[in-house]
Amino acid sequence: MKTYLDRILDDHRARAGADHRPLDALIDKARLASPARAFRAALIDAAAADGIAVIAEVKRRSPSKGDLAPDLDPAVLARAYADGGAACLSTLTDQQFFGGSAADLVAARSASGLPVLRKDFTVSGHDVCDARLMGADCVLLIAAALDQVELRDFHQLATELGLDVLVEVHDEPELERAVAVGADLVGVNQRDLVTFQVDQQRALRMAAQMPSGVVRVAESGIRGGDDAAALADAGYHALLVGESLVTSGDPRSAVTTLRSAARADAAR
């Protein structure tokens, strides 16, 4: 029986295999795109000011939980996140499994003025170029979804195109792979991409393994101020939060609560 990850990757790799656009021409076009906003630098600045930075996610649904906020307006939500003090945004662009689109990213980025991560399953050089062309400032590379050659090549291409790169890991071997390709922005995803279950302690366990010089991001399963404070205390620079924000009823206040909890923890 195929897992969530198997089904998602099968879909993305099938579409990548059917994409016959010449990659060299796409790279040349991506190089001419407007300058990217500094995603990684924004996290560093916000972490220095607040104790932790918040990457707030525009997310309509998930494969495991179904609809979360299917009727959200990405521009309205992005402005609420910015008003709450989010440092950056993450926007799902996968349509089939998450209900997202490139249009969501464009609208959120324009409305907020914040740097934006294209949150998707990158499986080809075309995906990296498309992220740049749709206006993303950072691209996600998931170690569990890529072999080492792909991870290295896509990281290098994204960097050459002026994108920041968030490399997502789940355990120590994947962290070693991320460091080996020069990743300086690493996310620890607490959601198992095979079962989609969340391990609330994963990021805390992994914190001590993260090398100096890496901007550390905790992803998934972050429920509120207590989690934010614990992760800030463990040494994370940023939180990537989606589900608890889009279902909160007041995303502006929810972002502010995360920042305030980390700031209070840092002041103790």
Secondary structure, 3 states (H helix, E strand, C coil): CCCHHHHHHHHHHHHHHCCCCCHHHHHHHHHCCCCCCCHHHHHHHHHHHHCCEEEEEECCEECCCEECCCCCCHHHHHHHHHHCCCCEEEEECCCCCCCCCHHHHHHHHHHHCCCEEEECCCCCHHHHHHHHHCCCCEEEEEHHHCCHHHHHHHHHHHHHCCCEEEEEECCHHHHHHHHHCCCCEEEEECECCCCCCECCCHHHHHHHHCCCCCEEEEECCCCCHHHHHHHHHHCCCEEEECHHHHCCCCHHHHHHHHHHHHHHHHHC
